[in-house]
């Protein structure tokens, strides 16, 4: 064999070696499909807690990626309250939750073994007042009653907003518990003066003419800038089933990457997944002008949540972020999905809803 022939043989051998190495690396990172009866199998689905809000859109899509990429069967468990979702997970009724980090931080400060495995949707929360009310500025909230999901991130942002404007809860304003399905009703029926709620409910109230935005609450958080929700699980589940946790986080990021590149499909799927009639389309589209998706976890922001709970007297301990935040799942997911975090407070559809150039559609 001449030199040219030997070079071709060596090149072929090297190519085969590299292909073998690459294939081996992929096979090591992929999760094998669960065996019959194992968690994640058809007869024993992985249970994920969620709720119908736009920041948690990927939770209604990840079953496709989990099934196609890992052979994992998922069952969604819809629970309105983030605190109740956390308690359901601690009781073994779900394995992973999409839930606000505020309730998780509070429960963690009280010794509950919750861990944060990924950030979720951001922005999305708005303080909406009745459209025909005389509330034009924060000071006009004195003597008024505001509804929200207590212990949620909306609740925290509302408290930060009130504090920034020297309004004292219990003295100047009253905050009452309102579950997600009723966030629109309390304004439509004029049962409350205002509601702090998450998309798409603010856009529903604004687009339909029942309410108007008094403030986009993310400008007044008590120290955090990017959080609105997160993916949580228990310490035990993260240690015993890291392959399932990794699969869920990766599927979540892949789902959102797909939607960031296919925004029309994102709106179409939102309509189907949430079971909305076609008259909701402009509402959903408006909601994505106030919803961003960021998954990297900023420890300082979650520490601020804990400090705020202490300031409110709800707990006497700030959970150390290093004890309950796990970054590796997101880092691996972002690498596999080739995901690039959006800059700052950038909603997925532009311009931002709070920008003067954006005009809400008006549909009765």
N, C-alpha and C positions, 0 to 999 in steps of 0.2 A: 504494500500500500504506500502510495507517495505521500509527501508532506501535506498536500492539499486534502487528500482523503482522510488522513489522520486528524487534521484540524476539524473536519466536518463531523467525524465520529465523536471527538472530545466535546464539541459544541452541543451535539445531540445529548450526550450523557449528562452534561452540565444542566441542560434545559430540563431533562427528566428529573434530575435531583432537585432543582428549584421548584418544579411543579409538585413533586412529592412533599417537599417541606411545606409549601404553601397550603396544599390540601390538608396536611396533618395539622397545621396551625388552625385552620378553619374548623376542622372536626373537633378540636379540643375546646373551642369556644362555643360551639353550638350545643344546645340542650337536646339530649335524646328524647324522643316522644315518650310520654309516660306509659308505663305498662298498664294493662287492664287492672282497674281497681286502685291504682296509684292516684295521688292528688294531681289533678290536671287531666285525668283521663275522661272519657265520655261518661262513665258511671260515677265519677267523683270530681266534678268540675272545681276549678279554682274560683273562689268567690271574691268579688271585688265590689266594694261599696262606693256609691256615687250618688249624684243628684243632677237634675236637669238645669244646668247653668252653662253658659257658653265656655267659660274657662275649662270645663271638664269635658268638652267635646271629644277629645281622644279616647275617653273611657268607653264611648259608644262605638269606637272603630277598632280598638286594639284586638278584639276577638279574631278579626281577619288575619292580622299579622301573627298573633300567637298560634293560630291554627296552621297557617301555611308555613311558618318558619320553624315552629317547635312542636307542632302536633298537640298543643295544649288547649283544652276545652275550658271556657270561661262562663261563669254565671254572674250577671250583674245583680247587685242587691241595692235597690234604691231606698235611701233613708234621708229624710229632709234635713235633719239637724246634724251639723258636723260633730257635735258632742255625742249625740246618740250613735252616729256612725263609729266614733272612736270606742265607745262603750260596747257596741256590738262586736267590734273586732277583738277587744279584750276578752269578751265572752266566747270567742271562737266562732261567731256567726259569719264573719268575713275574714279573709286572710290579708288583704291589702285594701286600703281606702284612698279615694280621692277626697280630701277634706282640708278645711282651713287649718293653718298651723297654730292659730291662737288657742283653740281648744286643746290641741296636742301639747302645746307648751305648758298650759295650765295643768293638764293631767300629769305630764312628765315631772313638773315641779312638786307634785304630790306623791311621787314615787311610782307612778304607773310606767310599765316598760315599753313605751312607745318610741319608735325611731322614725326619723324623716329620711326618705330614700331618694327623693327628687322634688324639685319645685314643680309648680304647675302653671296654670294661667294667671295672668296679672292684670292690673287695672280693673275694669269691669264694674266697679262699685260706685254708685251715684246716690246722692241725697236728693230725692225728688219730692217736691211739694205739689199741692193741688194747683191746677192750672189757673184757677180764678181766685186764688188766695191773695191776701195782702202781705204775704211773706216775700219780701224783695231782697233782704240782706240777712246775714246770720243773726243780727240783733233782734230781728222780727220773730225769731223762734221763741222768745221769752213767753212763758205761759202755754207753750204748745206741747203736743204729744207726738212723739216720733216712734215708729215701729221699726224693728229689725230682728234678725235672728240673733238672739243673745249668745254671747261667748264666741261669736264668729269674727272673722277678720273685718267684716263690715262694721260690726259693733265696735271693734278696736279703733277703726278709722273714724267712725262717728265720734267716739269719745275724744280722739285727738283733735278733730275739727272743732268740737265744742270748747275744748280747753284753749285752743288757739284763739278763740273769739270770746274768751272770758265768760262762758256760759256754764253754770254748774248744774249737773244732773241732780234731780230731786228738789232743787230750789228754783232754777230758772226753766228747766225743761224736764219732761218725763219721758223715759224710754220704756217701751213695752215689747214683750215677745210677740213676734209674728212669724209664722212658718212660711217657707218659700211659696207654696201654692197660693197663699193669701196676700202676697206682697202687692199684687195689682188691685185686689178687691178692696183693700183698706183705703186706697186713694179713689178708685172708681166710685165707691159707695160713700165717700167722704166720712169714713169712720175715724180716720186719723189725719193730722195736719201734714205729716211728712213720713217718708219711709226711706231707710237706707237699704238699698237692694243691689243685687248683682244682675248683669246681663243674662238674658234678654229683657228682664222685667222693666228696667228703667226705660229702654227704648220702646217697649210696648206702651207704657204710660205716656211718653212724650209724643210718639208717632200718632197715637190714637187721640191725642188732645186732652187726656185726663190730667196730665201732670207736666211739670217743667223742671229742668235741673237747677237746683240751687247751688250745688257744688259737686265737682268730680273729686271724690274724697281722697284720691291718691296724692293730691297736692298737700294734704294736711296730716299724713300719717305721723305717729309719734316716733319718728326715727327710722322707719324702713321705707324702701323705695320700690321694691320689685315683687313683693309677695301678695298673693291673693288666695292661693291654695297650694296644696302639696300632696305628694303620695306618701302615705304612712303605712307602717306595719309594726309588728311587735319584735322585740329583741330576739325572742325565741325563734320566730319564723325566719327572720333574716339570717340567723346562724344555722338553722336546720335545713332551710330550703333556699340557699342563695341563688341557685340556678333558676328557680321560679321567679324570685324577686328581680333578678337581672333580666329575665325574659320580658316581664311586665314593663319595666322601665324602658327597655330597648324598644318594645312595641309601641309604647306611648310616644317616644321621640320620633320613631319612624312614621307614625300616624300623622303627627303634626308637621313633619317635614313634607309629607305628601300633600297636606292641605295648604301649606304655605306656598307650594308651587302650583296648586290647583284650587284657587279661591272660589271659583264658580261651583266646583264640585263640593267644596266645603259648605257652601250655603245650601246646595241641593241636599246634601247628606244631613245637614242640621235639621232641615225640614222633615226629612223621613225619620231620623233617629228620635227626634223629640215629638213626633206625631202632630206637627203643626199643619193647619190648613194653609192653602196658598196665600191667603190674605196676610199671613205672618211674614212673607218673604221680605218686604221692605223693613220690617221690624228686625228680623235676623241680620239683614245686611247692615242696618244702622248699628246694631249691637257689636259687630266686629270692628267698627270704627272706634270702639272703646274697649277692646280686648286684645291683649298681647299674650304671647306664649314664651316664657323664659324658664329654663329648667335647671340652670346652675344655682347652687345654694350659697347665699351670702350669709355666713355665720353671724356677722354683726347685726344683721337685720332681725334674725330670729332671737338673738339675745335681747334686742330692744323690745320684742313682744313680751318676753319674760319679765323684763324690768317694768313694763307697763302694768302687768298683772300685780306685781309687788306694790307699785304706787297706788293701785286701786284697792289694796288690802285684801285681794283674793287669795294670795299666797305669800309666804315669807321667804321664798327661795327662788332664785333665777337658775333654771337648769343650764349647766355648762354645755354649750353647743357641741363641744367635742365628745360629750358623752352620749348624745342622742341623734347626731347628724352623721350620715354615712354618704360620702361623696363618690365613692368608687363606682357605684351602680350607674350614676349619671355619666361619669367620665367615659366608661366603657361603651355606654349606649350612644353618646355623642360621636365617639370615634367610629363605631360600626355604622351609624346612620349618616355619617358625614354632615352632622347638624351644626349650623352656625347660629349662635345666639343673636337675637335682634338687639340693636343698640338701645339702651335706656328704656324710656317709656314710649316705645314705638308700637302702636296697634297694628294688627295684621292688615287692616284696610286703612288707607290714607285718604284725606287728612284726618287727624284725630277729631273725635266728636267735640272736644272742648275748644278746638281751634275756630276762630271767628269765620274762617272760610267754609266751614262745614255747615250745611243746612239739612236738618232732619226732614225726611219726607213726611207729609201729613196725610194720613189715611184714616178715615172714620170706620 
